[in-house]
Amino acid sequence: MSQVWQRHEVAIVGVGTTRQGDHPDRDAQLLALDAFQAAMADAGITDRHRIDGVLTSRQLSGIDPVQFCRMVGMNPRVTGDLDYSTGGFLTQYAAMLVAT
């Protein structure tokens, strides 16, 4: 049996990352904002209200997706987070949400 995201076309349209390591001048929220802005730029999205969902990972200091969306002035249809997730697993989770 194939996975749901393998039966439906799903596209990742933007990716944003931050540097690895200690960031004494940046907390988790600011790093998330940096990655979010980079992903929007990579996707060519200028209107954050076109984004239907936001997923985060709560590793260590973590980011609550609802708080993050409030911080950037968004109210997406779907928010979610995974404890101790990897980028690959979070990407699969996003693909399943989009496919369903």
Summary of the structure (lengths in Angstrom):
residues: 100
radius of gyration: 13.9
end to end distance: 15.8
largest distance: 47.4
contacts: 241
relative contact order: 0.20
helix: 44%
strand: 10%
